[in-house]
């Protein structure tokens, strides 16, 4: 089975064409085309990394200098979601019949952070981010602060209650649910930055401006990817909450590992120790970690024994104050520029986009469906799933696919029949799009 999405030459063309957009252009046809490019690049990057093949997407993003573009576009959508989308939801005359286009914009941020999580594993990508790495550090801090506050921890509790909500309220719920996933991806990105960066400005930003070690201590303490429901311990693994058997309660998840490795880097690297202020507050926060550094945890991540020794020494000593070095501190530019450029224009941008961008005709929707049918190769999507598909109605493991659109799964025909009233519209759009693509391919051949 061929599960490739792009050939290297196609990926090079897509990456070469990547550009920055203004806030007003978010959701436009040109923007949407780039979104499709990034979706394909993301899928190909994941396939290459998981199969340990030539990671040409990463190499091209580095060599063509496009990682700063990805960071800019991710932050652009973040600002749009915070400043424009809420205004749009309050406009009384805006109640679109189809919110698919809006959802794709909201999902764009998740696509880019997912791609960055894949490529930032490599030091060359971190270095290629150049000055935009400061913006990425700020972005991760915003997401992790939100995550530590537990404001989005239980977002899925209401995510399934869609029956009595309007389409825009449902979209807001989807956006909140997606925010949790984005924040978890940001944790991995931050860890890779701590792995690779030697930049004094970036280290200063993480330690002095944001006090990232204390944010990470809070994450260890509240563990937002773990919860107890009806006496069952659940952990967020592979994109969903999973019941954890008693014998695995103390087993470290990937998310736990990312936090501990980030702390290890920020506290034990010589450059970081020289910059960090181990004042009484920071010291007391860090010493909370000693209660979590059990033998069971260290057995799973042996490097942590060094962190344990460091904390033992910290408990009986007062490190010298940080050395004051005369440096020209770099300031993140991307978000500040976007906000400054559009300050006072949020409502105007929202009204413009409601009229010109997010009011698609039936023919526009069909064209979008056709493009997405080409973007999402079903065999590729299945290969990216960490487990077998789930029934679109009851959520159980599924083995039967909708024969018409091939895009939805069911465990039994009874579930398919019960779900048909909801699935009918999207099934028709996807099926018609697929049929048109097949006709076009037949004609061209």
C-alpha positions in Angstrom: 0.0 0.0 0.0 1.4 3.4 -1.1 0.8 5.8 1.8 2.9 8.6 0.6 1.3 12.1 0.4 3.9 14.0 -1.6 6.9 13.4 -3.7 10.0 15.4 -2.7 9.7 17.6 -5.7 6.0 18.4 -4.9 6.9 19.1 -1.3 9.6 21.5 -2.5 7.1 23.4 -4.6 4.6 23.7 -1.8 7.3 24.8 0.7 8.8 27.3 -1.7 5.4 28.9 -2.2 4.7 29.4 1.6 4.0 33.1 2.4 2.7 35.2 5.2 -0.8 36.6 5.2 -2.5 39.6 6.8 -5.2 39.1 9.4 -7.9 40.2 6.9 -6.8 37.5 4.5 -7.3 34.6 6.9 -9.8 32.2 5.3 -9.4 33.6 1.8 -9.0 31.4 -1.2 -5.3 32.0 -1.4 -5.0 31.3 2.4 -7.1 28.2 2.1 -4.8 26.9 -0.7 -1.8 27.3 1.5 -3.7 25.6 4.4 -4.1 22.5 2.1 -0.4 22.6 1.3 0.5 22.7 5.0 -1.9 19.8 5.7 -0.2 17.7 3.2 3.3 18.7 4.4 2.2 17.8 8.0 1.0 14.4 6.9 4.1 13.6 4.9 6.4 14.8 7.7 4.6 12.5 10.2 4.8 9.5 7.8 8.5 10.1 7.2 9.3 10.5 10.9 7.3 7.4 12.0 8.7 5.2 9.3 12.3 6.7 9.8 12.5 7.5 6.1 14.3 10.5 4.6 12.7 13.5 6.3 12.7 15.7 3.2 9.9 17.9 4.5 12.0 19.0 7.4 15.1 19.4 5.3 13.3 21.6 2.8 11.7 23.7 5.4 15.2 24.4 6.8 17.0 24.9 3.5 14.3 27.2 2.1 14.0 29.2 5.3 10.3 28.7 5.8 10.1 27.7 9.5 9.6 31.4 10.5 6.7 31.6 8.0 5.0 28.6 9.8 5.5 30.3 13.2 4.0 33.6 11.8 1.0 31.8 10.3 0.3 29.9 13.5 0.4 33.0 15.6 -1.7 34.8 13.1 -4.5 32.3 13.5 -4.1 32.3 17.3 -4.7 36.1 17.2 -7.6 35.7 14.9 -9.2 33.1 17.3 -8.7 35.5 20.2 -9.6 38.8 18.7 -11.8 38.3 15.6 -13.7 35.0 16.1 -15.4 36.1 19.4 -16.6 39.3 17.7 -17.9 37.2 14.8 -19.8 34.9 17.1 -21.6 38.0 18.6 -22.8 39.4 15.3 -26.5 38.9 15.3 -26.9 38.6 11.5 -24.2 35.9 11.2 -25.6 32.3 11.5 -24.0 30.3 8.7 -25.7 27.2 7.5 -22.3 25.5 7.2 -19.4 26.2 9.6 -16.9 23.9 7.8 -14.9 26.7 6.4 -14.6 28.4 9.8 -13.6 25.1 11.4 -10.7 24.7 8.9 -9.4 28.1 10.0 -9.6 27.2 13.7 -7.9 23.8 12.9 -5.1 25.5 11.0 -3.3 26.4 14.3 -3.4 22.7 15.4 -2.0 21.6 12.0 1.0 23.9 12.2 1.9 23.1 15.8 1.7 19.4 14.9 4.1 20.0 12.0 6.4 22.0 14.2 6.3 19.2 16.8 7.6 16.8 14.2 10.3 19.0 12.7 11.6 20.8 15.8 12.9 17.5 17.0 15.9 18.3 14.9 18.4 20.9 16.0 18.7 22.3 12.4 15.0 23.2 12.5 15.4 25.0 15.8 18.4 27.0 14.5 16.5 27.8 11.2 13.7 29.4 13.2 16.2 32.2 13.8 14.6 35.3 15.6 11.1 33.8 15.4 12.2 31.3 18.0 11.5 34.0 20.6 8.0 34.3 19.3 7.6 30.5 19.5 8.8 30.5 23.1 6.2 33.2 24.0 3.6 31.1 22.2 4.4 28.0 24.1 4.4 30.0 27.4 0.9 31.2 26.6 -0.4 27.7 25.9 1.3 26.1 28.9 0.1 28.8 31.3 -3.4 28.1 30.1 -2.9 24.4 30.5 -1.5 24.8 34.0 -4.5 26.9 35.0 -6.7 23.9 34.1 -9.1 26.2 32.3 -9.3 23.8 29.3 -8.7 20.5 31.1 -12.3 19.4 31.1 -13.3 21.0 27.8 -14.5 17.6 26.5 -17.2 17.4 29.2 -19.5 19.6 27.1 -18.0 18.8 23.7 -20.5 16.0 23.1 -23.6 18.0 24.1 -24.3 19.4 20.7 -28.0 18.8 20.3 -29.4 22.0 21.7 -26.6 24.3 20.5 -26.4 26.6 17.5 -23.8 25.9 14.9 -21.6 28.8 16.1 -21.8 27.7 19.7 -20.9 24.2 18.6 -17.9 25.7 16.7 -16.8 27.6 19.9 -17.0 24.3 21.8 -14.8 22.6 19.1 -12.3 25.4 19.3 -12.0 25.0 23.1 -11.6 21.3 22.8 -8.9 21.8 20.2 -7.1 24.2 22.4 -6.3 21.4 24.9 -4.7 19.4 22.1 -2.7 22.4 20.9 -1.4 23.1 24.4 -0.1 19.6 24.7 1.7 19.8 21.4 3.3 23.1 22.6 4.8 21.1 25.5 6.7 18.9 23.1 7.9 22.0 21.1 9.2 23.7 24.2 11.1 20.5 25.2 12.8 20.5 21.8 13.7 24.2 22.2 15.3 23.4 25.6 17.2 20.5 24.0 18.7 22.5 21.2 19.0 26.2 21.8 22.2 27.9 22.8 20.9 31.4 22.2 21.3 33.6 25.3 18.2 35.6 24.2 16.1 32.5 24.1 17.4 31.2 27.4 16.9 34.6 29.0 13.3 34.6 27.6 12.5 31.2 29.1 14.1 31.7 32.5 14.0 35.4 33.3 10.9 36.7 31.4 8.6 33.7 31.7 10.1 31.7 34.6 9.4 28.6 32.7 10.7 26.2 35.4 7.9 27.3 37.8 5.3 26.9 35.0 6.6 23.3 34.5 6.5 22.6 38.2 2.8 23.6 38.2 2.2 21.2 35.3 3.8 18.4 37.2 1.7 19.3 40.2 -1.7 19.5 38.5 -1.0 16.9 35.7 -3.8 18.1 33.4 -3.4 15.0 31.2 -4.5 12.8 34.1 -7.9 12.6 35.8 -10.1 10.4 37.9 -13.7 9.6 36.6 -16.1 7.4 38.6 -13.2 5.8 40.4 -11.2 5.2 37.2 -7.8 6.7 36.5 -7.7 8.1 33.0 -4.8 9.6 31.0 -4.8 11.6 27.8 -2.8 9.4 25.4 -2.7 9.5 21.5 -5.4 12.2 21.3 -8.0 10.7 23.7 -8.7 9.9 27.3 -7.9 6.3 28.1 -8.6 4.1 31.1 -5.4 3.1 32.9 -5.3 -0.3 34.6 -4.1 -0.3 38.2 -0.7 -1.8 37.4 0.1 1.1 35.0 -1.0 4.0 37.3 2.6 4.9 38.0 3.7 4.5 34.4 5.1 7.7 32.8 3.3 9.0 29.8 5.0 10.9 26.9 3.6 14.1 28.3 5.1 13.5 31.7 8.4 12.8 30.0 8.4 16.1 28.1 7.9 18.1 31.2 10.7 16.3 33.1 13.1 16.6 30.2 12.4 20.3 29.9 13.0 20.8 33.5 16.2 18.7 33.3 17.5 21.0 30.5 16.5 24.3 32.1 17.9 23.5 35.5 21.1 21.5 34.7 22.6 23.1 31.7 25.4 25.4 32.7 24.2 28.4 30.7 20.8 28.1 32.2 22.1 27.7 35.8 24.1 30.9 35.3 21.0 32.8 34.1 18.3 31.6 36.5 17.5 33.4 39.7 17.2 30.7 42.5 15.5 33.1 44.9 13.5 31.9 47.8 10.2 31.6 45.8 11.7 29.8 42.9 13.7 27.6 45.2 10.6 26.6 47.2 8.7 25.8 44.0 11.5 23.7 42.6 11.8 21.7 45.8 8.2 20.5 45.3 9.6 18.3 42.6 11.4 16.1 45.2 8.1 14.5 46.2 7.5 13.4 42.6 11.0 12.0 42.0 10.3 8.5 43.2 12.4 5.4 42.5 9.7 4.2 40.1 9.8 7.4 38.1 13.6 7.4 37.9 13.7 3.8 36.8 11.7 4.9 33.7 13.8 8.0 33.0 17.3 7.4 34.6 18.6 10.8 33.7 16.4 12.2 36.4 18.8 10.9 39.1 21.0 14.0 38.2 18.0 16.3 38.8 17.3 14.5 42.1 20.9 15.2 43.2 20.7 18.8 42.1 17.5 19.4 44.1 19.1 17.7 47.2 22.0 20.1 47.0 19.6 23.0 46.3 17.7 22.2 49.5 20.8 22.8 51.7 22.4 25.6 49.8 21.8 29.1 48.4 23.1 29.4 44.9 24.7 32.7 44.0 22.5 35.3 42.3 22.4 35.2 38.5 25.3 36.9 36.7 24.2 40.1 35.2 25.5 40.2 31.7 25.3 43.1 29.4 23.4 41.9 26.4 21.1 43.4 23.8 17.9 41.6 24.5 15.9 40.6 21.4 12.2 41.2 21.6 9.6 38.9 19.9 8.1 40.7 16.9 5.4 38.6 15.3 2.5 38.8 17.7 3.2 42.4 18.7 3.2 43.5 15.0 -0.1 41.6 14.2 -1.9 43.1 17.2 -0.5 46.6 16.7 -1.4 46.6 13.0 -5.0 45.5 13.7 -5.7 47.3 17.0 -9.1 48.8 16.9 -10.0 47.0 13.7 -11.2 43.7 15.1 -14.9 44.3 14.4 -14.2 45.7 11.0 -12.2 42.6 10.1 -14.9 40.3 11.5 -17.6 42.1 9.4 -15.5 42.0 6.3 -14.8 38.2 6.7 -18.5 37.4 7.4 -19.5 39.1 4.1 -16.6 38.1 1.9 -15.0 35.0 3.3 -17.3 32.9 5.5 -20.4 33.1 3.5 -19.7 30.4 0.9 -22.2 29.4 -1.8 -23.2 25.7 -2.5 -20.7 25.7 -5.4 -17.9 27.0 -3.1 -18.6 24.3 -0.6 -18.5 21.6 -3.3 -15.2 23.0 -4.5 -13.8 22.9 -1.0 -15.0 19.3 -0.6 -13.3 18.3 -3.8 -10.0 19.8 -2.7 -10.2 18.1 0.6 -11.0 14.8 -1.0 -7.7 15.2 -2.8 -5.9 16.4 0.3 -7.0 13.6 2.6 -5.9 10.3 1.1 -7.9 7.7 3.1 -5.2 5.1 3.1 -2.8 7.7 4.4 -5.2 8.9 7.1 -5.6 5.3 8.3 -1.8 4.9 8.5 -1.6 8.0 10.7 -4.1 6.7 13.2 -2.6 5.3 16.4 -5.3 2.6 16.6 -8.3 1.2 14.7 -11.1 3.6 13.6 -14.0 4.2 16.0 -17.8 4.1 15.2 -19.1 7.5 14.2 -22.3 6.9 16.3 -21.4 4.9 19.5 -17.6 5.3 19.6 -16.8 1.6 19.7 -14.1 0.0 17.5 -15.3 -0.1 13.9 -14.6 -2.2 10.9 -17.2 -1.1 8.4 -16.9 2.1 6.3 -19.6 4.2 4.7 -19.8 2.7 1.2 -20.7 6.0 -0.4 -18.3 8.6 0.9 -15.7 6.2 2.5 -15.1 8.8 5.2 -17.1 7.5 8.2 -16.8 4.3 10.2 -19.4 2.1 12.0 -19.3 -1.0 14.1 -22.8 -2.3 12.9 -25.4 -1.3 10.4 -27.7 -0.2 13.2 -25.3 2.5 14.2 -25.0 3.7 10.6 -28.8 3.9 10.3 -29.1 5.9 13.5 -26.3 8.3 12.5 -27.6 8.8 8.9 -29.6 12.0 9.7 -26.4 13.7 10.8 -24.1 12.2 8.3 -26.3 12.6 5.2 -25.2 16.2 4.2 -21.4 15.7 4.6 -21.7 12.2 2.9 -23.4 13.7 -0.1 -20.8 16.5 -0.4 -17.8 14.2 -0.1 -19.3 11.5 -2.4 -20.1 14.1 -5.1 -16.6 15.6 -4.8 -15.0 12.1 -5.2 -17.1 11.3 -8.2 -16.2 14.6 -9.9 -12.5 13.9 -9.2 -12.8 10.5 -10.8 -14.6 11.9 -13.8 -12.0 14.6 -14.2 -9.2 12.0 -14.0 -11.0 9.8 -16.6 -11.4 12.7 -19.0 -7.8 13.8 -18.6 -6.6 10.3 -19.2 
